[in-house]
């Protein structure tokens, strides 16, 4: 059951952190089915799931998630694209990947999404290497903002 959260950006961000961290280490599954979400995640089902917990509906697919929210202008045209003070808890960063989706807004493709937690940490469902290494996990800020495949950043929680 979705917990009711007051329409307060600070409270929403705080609850988003707490609920997201409860999902750590849950297994990754590409193109997870709706009935499996909560037990397994792919990157976009994870962000949709945690946002739904704070009563914010975002689309299911990564490329459609990249179309919602307020665009956050990068500080630079090359890595590092952001400094920590540019982002707020809950901001989503989108990247190209080998399994990208394409449309007119993103002809170069969008294939992965991560969420900024604050304190120089991102959280996402994914990973590299064997399937055992793919799960909901934390990533260091510098590792993410230095990726050359960055496409767009979006702020979902309104001030």
TIRO-2110 file (N, C-alpha, C; in Angstrom, 1 decimal):
// TIRO-2110
0.8, -1.2, 0.0, N, 1, A
0.0, 0.0, 0.0, CA, 1, A
0.9, 1.2, 0.0, C, 1, A
0.5, 2.2, -0.8, N, 2, A
1.3, 3.5, -0.9, CA, 2, A
1.0, 4.3, 0.3, C, 2, A
2.1, 4.8, 1.0, N, 3, A
2.0, 5.6, 2.1, CA, 3, A
1.7, 7.1, 1.7, C, 3, A
0.8, 7.8, 2.3, N, 4, A
0.5, 9.1, 2.0, CA, 4, A
1.6, 10.1, 2.5, C, 4, A
2.1, 10.9, 1.6, N, 5, A
3.2, 11.8, 2.0, CA, 5, A
2.6, 13.2, 1.7, C, 5, A
2.8, 14.1, 2.7, N, 6, A
2.4, 15.5, 2.5, CA, 6, A
3.1, 16.1, 1.3, C, 6, A
2.4, 17.0, 0.6, N, 7, A
3.0, 17.7, -0.6, CA, 7, A
4.0, 18.7, -0.1, C, 7, A
5.1, 18.2, 0.4, N, 8, A
6.2, 19.0, 0.8, CA, 8, A
7.5, 18.4, 0.3, C, 8, A
8.2, 19.2, -0.5, N, 9, A
9.4, 18.7, -1.2, CA, 9, A
10.4, 18.1, -0.3, C, 9, A
10.7, 18.7, 0.9, N, 10, A
11.7, 18.2, 1.8, CA, 10, A
11.2, 16.8, 2.3, C, 10, A
10.0, 16.7, 2.8, N, 11, A
9.4, 15.4, 3.3, CA, 11, A
9.4, 14.3, 2.2, C, 11, A
9.1, 14.7, 0.9, N, 12, A
9.1, 13.8, -0.2, CA, 12, A
10.5, 13.3, -0.4, C, 12, A
11.4, 14.2, -0.4, N, 13, A
12.8, 13.8, -0.7, CA, 13, A
13.3, 12.8, 0.4, C, 13, A
13.0, 13.2, 1.7, N, 14, A
13.4, 12.4, 2.8, CA, 14, A
12.8, 10.9, 2.7, C, 14, A
11.5, 10.9, 2.4, N, 15, A
10.9, 9.6, 2.3, CA, 15, A
11.4, 8.8, 1.1, C, 15, A
11.7, 9.5, 0.0, N, 16, A
12.3, 8.9, -1.2, CA, 16, A
13.6, 8.2, -0.9, C, 16, A
14.5, 8.9, -0.1, N, 17, A
15.8, 8.3, 0.3, CA, 17, A
15.5, 7.0, 1.1, C, 17, A
14.7, 7.2, 2.2, N, 18, A
14.5, 6.0, 3.1, CA, 18, A
13.9, 4.8, 2.3, C, 18, A
12.9, 5.0, 1.5, N, 19, A
12.3, 3.9, 0.8, CA, 19, A
13.2, 3.3, -0.3, C, 19, A
14.0, 4.2, -1.0, N, 20, A
15.0, 3.7, -2.0, CA, 20, A
16.0, 2.8, -1.3, C, 20, A
16.5, 3.2, -0.2, N, 21, A
17.6, 2.4, 0.5, CA, 21, A
17.0, 1.1, 1.0, C, 21, A
15.7, 1.0, 1.2, N, 22, A
15.2, -0.3, 1.6, CA, 22, A
15.2, -1.3, 0.4, C, 22, A
15.4, -0.8, -0.8, N, 23, A
15.4, -1.7, -2.0, CA, 23, A
16.8, -2.2, -2.3, C, 23, A
17.8, -1.7, -1.6, N, 24, A
19.2, -2.1, -1.9, CA, 24, A
19.3, -3.6, -2.0, C, 24, A
20.1, -4.0, -2.9, N, 25, A
20.5, -5.4, -3.2, CA, 25, A
19.4, -6.3, -3.7, C, 25, A
18.2, -5.7, -4.0, N, 26, A
17.2, -6.5, -4.7, CA, 26, A
17.7, -6.8, -6.1, C, 26, A
17.4, -8.0, -6.6, N, 27, A
18.0, -8.4, -7.9, CA, 27, A
17.4, -7.6, -9.1, C, 27, A
18.3, -7.4, -10.1, N, 28, A
18.0, -6.8, -11.4, CA, 28, A
17.5, -7.8, -12.3, C, 28, A
16.5, -7.4, -13.1, N, 29, A
15.9, -8.3, -14.1, CA, 29, A
15.5, -7.4, -15.3, C, 29, A
16.1, -7.5, -16.4, N, 30, A
15.8, -6.7, -17.6, CA, 30, A
14.4, -6.9, -18.0, C, 30, A
13.6, -5.8, -18.3, N, 31, A
12.2, -5.9, -18.8, CA, 31, A
11.4, -6.7, -17.8, C, 31, A
11.6, -6.4, -16.5, N, 32, A
10.8, -7.0, -15.5, CA, 32, A
9.3, -6.8, -15.7, C, 32, A
8.5, -7.9, -15.4, N, 33, A
7.1, -7.8, -15.6, CA, 33, A
6.5, -7.0, -14.4, C, 33, A
5.3, -6.4, -14.7, N, 34, A
4.7, -5.6, -13.7, CA, 34, A
4.4, -6.3, -12.4, C, 34, A
4.0, -7.6, -12.4, N, 35, A
3.7, -8.3, -11.2, CA, 35, A
4.9, -8.7, -10.4, C, 35, A
6.1, -8.6, -11.0, N, 36, A
7.4, -8.9, -10.3, CA, 36, A
8.0, -7.7, -9.7, C, 36, A
7.6, -6.5, -10.1, N, 37, A
8.2, -5.2, -9.6, CA, 37, A
8.0, -5.2, -8.0, C, 37, A
9.1, -4.9, -7.4, N, 38, A
9.2, -4.9, -5.9, CA, 38, A
10.0, -6.1, -5.4, C, 38, A
10.0, -7.2, -6.2, N, 39, A
10.9, -8.3, -5.9, CA, 39, A
12.1, -8.2, -6.8, C, 39, A
11.9, -7.8, -8.1, N, 40, A
13.0, -7.6, -9.1, CA, 40, A
12.8, -6.2, -9.6, C, 40, A
13.9, -5.6, -10.2, N, 41, A
13.8, -4.3, -10.8, CA, 41, A
14.7, -4.2, -12.0, C, 41, A
14.2, -3.5, -13.0, N, 42, A
15.2, -2.9, -14.0, CA, 42, A
15.3, -1.5, -13.7, C, 42, A
16.1, -0.7, -14.4, N, 43, A
16.4, 0.7, -13.9, CA, 43, A
15.1, 1.5, -13.9, C, 43, A
14.3, 1.5, -14.9, N, 44, A
13.1, 2.4, -14.9, CA, 44, A
12.0, 1.9, -14.0, C, 44, A
11.9, 0.6, -13.8, N, 45, A
10.8, 0.1, -12.9, CA, 45, A
11.2, 0.5, -11.5, C, 45, A
12.5, 0.6, -11.2, N, 46, A
13.0, 1.0, -9.8, CA, 46, A
12.6, 2.4, -9.6, C, 46, A
12.9, 3.3, -10.5, N, 47, A
12.6, 4.8, -10.3, CA, 47, A
11.1, 5.0, -10.3, C, 47, A
10.3, 4.3, -11.1, N, 48, A
8.9, 4.4, -11.1, CA, 48, A
8.3, 3.9, -9.7, C, 48, A
8.8, 2.8, -9.2, N, 49, A
8.4, 2.2, -8.0, CA, 49, A
8.6, 3.1, -6.8, C, 49, A
9.8, 3.7, -6.7, N, 50, A
10.1, 4.5, -5.5, CA, 50, A
9.4, 5.9, -5.6, C, 50, A
9.2, 6.4, -6.8, N, 51, A
8.4, 7.6, -7.0, CA, 51, A
6.9, 7.4, -6.6, C, 51, A
6.4, 6.3, -7.0, N, 52, A
5.0, 5.9, -6.7, CA, 52, A
4.8, 5.9, -5.2, C, 52, A
5.8, 5.5, -4.5, N, 53, A
5.7, 5.4, -3.0, CA, 53, A
5.5, 6.8, -2.4, C, 53, A
6.0, 7.9, -3.1, N, 54, A
5.7, 9.2, -2.6, CA, 54, A
4.6, 9.9, -3.4, C, 54, A
3.8, 9.1, -4.0, N, 55, A
2.6, 9.6, -4.7, CA, 55, A
2.9, 10.5, -5.9, C, 55, A
4.0, 10.1, -6.6, N, 56, A
4.3, 10.8, -7.9, CA, 56, A
4.4, 9.7, -8.9, C, 56, A
3.5, 9.9, -9.9, N, 57, A
3.5, 8.9, -11.0, CA, 57, A
4.4, 9.3, -12.2, C, 57, A
5.3, 8.5, -12.6, N, 58, A
6.2, 8.7, -13.7, CA, 58, A
6.0, 7.5, -14.6, C, 58, A
6.3, 7.7, -15.9, N, 59, A
6.1, 6.5, -16.9, CA, 59, A
7.0, 5.3, -16.5, C, 59, A
6.7, 4.2, -17.1, N, 60, A
7.4, 3.0, -16.9, CA, 60, A
8.7, 2.9, -17.6, C, 60, A
8.8, 3.4, -18.9, N, 61, A
10.0, 3.2, -19.6, CA, 61, A
11.0, 4.3, -19.4, C, 61, A
12.3, 4.0, -19.6, N, 62, A
13.3, 5.0, -19.4, CA, 62, A
13.2, 6.2, -20.3, C, 62, A
12.9, 6.0, -21.6, N, 63, A
12.8, 7.1, -22.5, CA, 63, A
11.6, 8.0, -22.2, C, 63, A
10.5, 7.4, -21.8, N, 64, A
9.4, 8.2, -21.4, CA, 64, A
9.6, 9.0, -20.1, C, 64, A
10.4, 8.4, -19.2, N, 65, A
10.7, 9.1, -17.9, CA, 65, A
11.6, 10.3, -18.3, C, 65, A
12.5, 10.2, -19.3, N, 66, A
13.4, 11.3, -19.7, CA, 66, A
12.6, 12.5, -20.2, C, 66, A
11.3, 12.2, -20.6, N, 67, A
10.5, 13.3, -21.1, CA, 67, A
9.8, 14.1, -20.1, C, 67, A
9.7, 13.6, -18.8, N, 68, A
8.9, 14.3, -17.8, CA, 68, A
9.9, 15.1, -16.8, C, 68, A
9.3, 16.0, -16.1, N, 69, A
10.1, 16.8, -15.1, CA, 69, A
10.7, 18.0, -15.8, C, 69, A
11.4, 18.7, -14.9, N, 70, A
12.1, 19.9, -15.3, CA, 70, A
13.6, 19.6, -15.7, C, 70, A
14.0, 20.0, -16.9, N, 71, A
15.4, 19.7, -17.3, CA, 71, A
16.4, 20.5, -16.5, C, 71, A
17.4, 19.8, -16.1, N, 72, A
18.5, 20.4, -15.3, CA, 72, A
19.7, 20.6, -16.3, C, 72, A
20.0, 21.9, -16.4, N, 73, A
21.1, 22.2, -17.4, CA, 73, A
22.5, 21.8, -16.8, C, 73, A
23.2, 21.0, -17.6, N, 74, A
24.6, 20.6, -17.2, CA, 74, A
25.5, 21.8, -17.0, C, 74, A
26.4, 21.7, -16.1, N, 75, A
27.4, 22.8, -15.9, CA, 75, A
28.4, 22.8, -17.0, C, 75, A
28.7, 21.7, -17.6, N, 76, A
29.7, 21.5, -18.7, CA, 76, A
29.1, 20.7, -19.8, C, 76, A
29.7, 20.9, -21.0, N, 77, A
29.4, 20.1, -22.2, CA, 77, A
30.1, 18.8, -22.2, C, 77, A
31.0, 18.6, -21.3, N, 78, A
31.8, 17.3, -21.2, CA, 78, A
31.9, 17.0, -19.8, C, 78, A
32.3, 15.7, -19.5, N, 79, A
32.4, 15.3, -18.1, CA, 79, A
33.5, 16.2, -17.3, C, 79, A
33.2, 16.4, -16.0, N, 80, A
32.0, 16.1, -15.3, CA, 80, A
30.9, 17.1, -15.6, C, 80, A
29.7, 16.6, -15.8, N, 81, A
28.6, 17.4, -16.2, CA, 81, A
28.0, 18.2, -15.1, C, 81, A
28.1, 17.7, -13.8, N, 82, A
27.5, 18.3, -12.7, CA, 82, A
28.5, 18.3, -11.5, C, 82, A
28.2, 19.2, -10.6, N, 83, A
28.8, 19.2, -9.2, CA, 83, A
27.6, 18.8, -8.3, C, 83, A
27.9, 18.4, -7.1, N, 84, A
26.9, 17.9, -6.2, CA, 84, A
25.9, 19.0, -5.9, C, 84, A
26.3, 20.2, -5.8, N, 85, A
25.3, 21.3, -5.5, CA, 85, A
24.3, 21.6, -6.6, C, 85, A
24.6, 21.0, -7.8, N, 86, A
23.7, 21.2, -9.0, CA, 86, A
22.4, 20.3, -8.9, C, 86, A
22.6, 19.3, -8.1, N, 87, A
21.5, 18.2, -8.0, CA, 87, A
20.8, 18.2, -6.7, C, 87, A
19.6, 17.7, -6.7, N, 88, A
18.8, 17.5, -5.5, CA, 88, A
18.4, 16.0, -5.4, C, 88, A
18.2, 15.6, -4.2, N, 89, A
17.7, 14.2, -4.0, CA, 89, A
16.5, 14.0, -4.9, C, 89, A
16.5, 12.9, -5.6, N, 90, A
15.4, 12.5, -6.5, CA, 90, A
15.6, 12.8, -7.9, C, 90, A
16.6, 13.7, -8.2, N, 91, A
16.9, 14.0, -9.6, CA, 91, A
17.3, 12.8, -10.3, C, 91, A
16.9, 12.7, -11.6, N, 92, A
17.2, 11.5, -12.4, CA, 92, A
18.2, 11.9, -13.5, C, 92, A
19.2, 11.1, -13.7, N, 93, A
20.1, 11.2, -14.8, CA, 93, A
20.0, 10.1, -15.7, C, 93, A
19.9, 10.4, -17.0, N, 94, A
19.7, 9.4, -18.1, CA, 94, A
20.9, 9.3, -19.0, C, 94, A
21.1, 8.0, -19.4, N, 95, A
22.3, 7.7, -20.2, CA, 95, A
22.0, 6.8, -21.4, C, 95, A
22.8, 6.9, -22.4, N, 96, A
22.7, 6.0, -23.5, CA, 96, A
23.2, 4.6, -23.0, C, 96, A
22.7, 3.6, -23.6, N, 97, A
23.3, 2.3, -23.3, CA, 97, A
23.1, 1.3, -24.5, C, 97, A
23.6, 0.1, -24.4, N, 98, A
23.5, -0.8, -25.5, CA, 98, A
22.1, -1.2, -25.8, C, 98, A
21.2, -1.1, -24.8, N, 99, A
19.8, -1.4, -25.0, CA, 99, A
19.0, -0.2, -25.0, C, 99, A
19.3, 0.8, -25.8, N, 100, A
18.6, 2.1, -25.8, CA, 100, A
17.3, 2.1, -26.5, C, 100, A
16.5, 3.1, -26.2, N, 101, A
15.3, 3.4, -26.9, CA, 101, A
15.4, 4.8, -27.5, C, 101, A
14.8, 4.9, -28.7, N, 102, A
15.0, 6.1, -29.5, CA, 102, A
13.6, 6.8, -29.8, C, 102, A
13.6, 8.1, -29.9, N, 103, A
12.5, 8.9, -30.4, CA, 103, A
13.0, 10.2, -30.9, C, 103, A
12.0, 11.1, -31.3, N, 104, A
12.5, 12.4, -31.9, CA, 104, A
13.2, 13.3, -30.9, C, 104, A
12.8, 13.2, -29.6, N, 105, A
13.4, 14.0, -28.6, CA, 105, A
14.8, 13.5, -28.2, C, 105, A
15.0, 12.2, -28.3, N, 106, A
16.3, 11.6, -28.0, CA, 106, A
16.7, 10.6, -29.1, C, 106, A
17.1, 11.2, -30.3, N, 107, A
17.5, 10.4, -31.4, CA, 107, A
18.8, 9.6, -31.1, C, 107, A
19.6, 10.0, -30.2, N, 108, A
20.8, 9.3, -29.8, CA, 108, A
20.6, 8.2, -28.8, C, 108, A
19.3, 8.1, -28.3, N, 109, A
18.9, 7.0, -27.5, CA, 109, A
19.1, 7.2, -26.0, C, 109, A
18.2, 6.6, -25.2, N, 110, A
18.2, 6.6, -23.8, CA, 110, A
18.1, 5.2, -23.4, C, 110, A
19.0, 4.7, -22.5, N, 111, A
18.9, 3.3, -22.1, CA, 111, A
19.1, 3.0, -20.6, C, 111, A
19.4, 4.0, -19.8, N, 112, A
19.6, 3.8, -18.4, CA, 112, A
19.3, 5.0, -17.6, C, 112, A
18.8, 4.8, -16.4, N, 113, A
18.4, 5.9, -15.5, CA, 113, A
19.0, 5.6, -14.1, C, 113, A
19.5, 6.7, -13.4, N, 114, A
20.0, 6.6, -12.1, CA, 114, A
19.3, 7.7, -11.3, C, 114, A
19.2, 7.6, -10.0, N, 115, A
18.6, 8.6, -9.2, CA, 115, A
19.6, 9.1, -8.2, C, 115, A
19.7, 10.5, -8.0, N, 116, A
20.6, 11.1, -7.1, CA, 116, A
20.0, 11.0, -5.7, C, 116, A
20.7, 10.5, -4.7, N, 117, A
20.2, 10.3, -3.3, CA, 117, A
20.7, 11.5, -2.5, C, 117, A
21.7, 12.2, -2.9, N, 118, A
22.3, 13.2, -2.0, CA, 118, A
23.6, 12.6, -1.5, C, 118, A
24.4, 13.4, -0.7, N, 119, A
25.6, 12.9, -0.1, CA, 119, A
26.6, 12.2, -1.1, C, 119, A
26.6, 12.7, -2.3, N, 120, A
27.5, 12.2, -3.4, CA, 120, A
27.2, 10.7, -3.7, C, 120, A
26.0, 10.3, -3.7, N, 121, A
25.6, 9.0, -4.0, CA, 121, A
24.4, 8.9, -5.0, C, 121, A
24.5, 8.0, -5.9, N, 122, A
23.4, 7.7, -6.8, CA, 122, A
22.9, 6.3, -6.4, C, 122, A
21.6, 6.0, -6.8, N, 123, A
21.1, 4.6, -6.6, CA, 123, A
20.4, 4.2, -7.9, C, 123, A
20.6, 3.0, -8.3, N, 124, A
20.0, 2.5, -9.5, CA, 124, A
19.9, 1.0, -9.5, C, 124, A
19.1, 0.4, -10.4, N, 125, A
19.0, -1.0, -10.6, CA, 125, A
19.8, -1.3, -11.9, C, 125, A
20.9, -2.1, -11.7, N, 126, A
21.7, -2.4, -12.8, CA, 126, A
23.1, -2.9, -12.4, C, 126, A
24.0, -2.7, -13.2, N, 127, A
25.4, -3.1, -12.9, CA, 127, A
26.1, -3.7, -14.1, C, 127, A
27.3, -4.1, -13.9, N, 128, A
28.0, -4.7, -15.1, CA, 128, A
28.5, -6.1, -14.7, C, 128, A
28.9, -6.8, -15.7, N, 129, A
29.4, -8.2, -15.4, CA, 129, A
28.3, -9.2, -15.3, C, 129, A
28.5, -10.2, -14.5, N, 130, A
27.6, -11.3, -14.4, CA, 130, A
26.2, -10.8, -13.8, C, 130, A
25.2, -11.6, -14.0, N, 131, A
23.9, -11.3, -13.5, CA, 131, A
23.9, -11.1, -12.0, C, 131, A
24.8, -11.8, -11.3, N, 132, A
24.9, -11.8, -9.8, CA, 132, A
25.3, -10.4, -9.3, C, 132, A
26.0, -9.6, -10.2, N, 133, A
26.4, -8.3, -9.8, CA, 133, A
25.4, -7.2, -10.2, C, 133, A
24.3, -7.6, -10.8, N, 134, A
23.3, -6.7, -11.2, CA, 134, A
22.1, -6.7, -10.2, C, 134, A
22.0, -5.5, -9.5, N, 135, A
21.0, -5.4, -8.4, CA, 135, A
20.8, -3.9, -8.2, C, 135, A
19.9, -3.6, -7.2, N, 136, A
19.8, -2.2, -6.8, CA, 136, A
21.0, -1.9, -5.9, C, 136, A
21.7, -0.9, -6.3, N, 137, A
23.0, -0.6, -5.6, CA, 137, A
23.3, 0.9, -5.7, C, 137, A
24.3, 1.3, -4.9, N, 138, A
24.7, 2.7, -4.8, CA, 138, A
25.9, 2.9, -5.7, C, 138, A
26.1, 4.1, -6.2, N, 139, A
27.3, 4.4, -7.0, CA, 139, A
27.8, 5.8, -6.5, C, 139, A
29.1, 5.9, -6.6, N, 140, A
29.7, 7.2, -6.2, CA, 140, A
29.5, 8.3, -7.3, C, 140, A
29.3, 9.5, -6.8, N, 141, A
29.0, 10.7, -7.6, CA, 141, A
29.9, 10.8, -8.8, C, 141, A
31.2, 10.8, -8.5, N, 142, A
32.2, 11.1, -9.6, CA, 142, A
32.2, 10.0, -10.7, C, 142, A
31.9, 8.8, -10.3, N, 143, A
31.8, 7.8, -11.3, CA, 143, A
30.6, 8.1, -12.3, C, 143, A
29.5, 8.6, -11.8, N, 144, A
28.3, 8.8, -12.7, CA, 144, A
28.5, 10.1, -13.5, C, 144, A
28.9, 11.2, -12.8, N, 145, A
28.9, 12.5, -13.6, CA, 145, A
30.0, 12.6, -14.6, C, 145, A
30.9, 11.6, -14.5, N, 146, A
32.0, 11.6, -15.5, CA, 146, A
31.8, 10.6, -16.7, C, 146, A
30.6, 10.0, -16.7, N, 147, A
30.2, 9.1, -17.8, CA, 147, A
30.0, 10.0, -19.1, C, 147, A
30.6, 9.5, -20.2, N, 148, A
30.5, 10.2, -21.5, CA, 148, A
29.2, 10.0, -22.2, C, 148, A
28.5, 9.0, -21.7, N, 149, A
27.2, 8.6, -22.4, CA, 149, A
26.0, 9.4, -21.7, C, 149, A
26.2, 10.4, -20.9, N, 150, A
25.2, 11.2, -20.3, CA, 150, A
24.3, 11.8, -21.4, C, 150, A
23.0, 11.8, -21.2, N, 151, A
22.0, 12.4, -22.2, CA, 151, A
21.2, 13.6, -21.6, C, 151, A
20.6, 13.4, -20.4, N, 152, A
19.8, 14.5, -19.9, CA, 152, A
19.5, 14.2, -18.4, C, 152, A
19.3, 15.3, -17.6, N, 153, A
19.0, 15.2, -16.2, CA, 153, A
17.6, 15.9, -16.0, C, 153, A
16.8, 15.3, -15.1, N, 154, A
15.5, 15.8, -14.9, CA, 154, A
15.2, 15.9, -13.4, C, 154, A
14.5, 17.0, -13.0, N, 155, A
14.0, 17.1, -11.6, CA, 155, A
12.5, 16.8, -11.6, C, 155, A
12.1, 15.8, -10.9, N, 156, A
10.8, 15.3, -10.8, CA, 156, A
10.0, 16.0, -9.6, C, 156, A
10.6, 16.1, -8.5, N, 157, A
10.0, 16.7, -7.3, CA, 157, A
10.0, 18.2, -7.5, C, 157, A
8.8, 18.8, -7.5, N, 158, A
8.6, 20.3, -7.6, CA, 158, A
9.0, 20.9, -6.3, C, 158, A
9.5, 22.1, -6.4, N, 159, A
9.9, 22.9, -5.2, CA, 159, A
8.6, 23.5, -4.5, C, 159, A
END
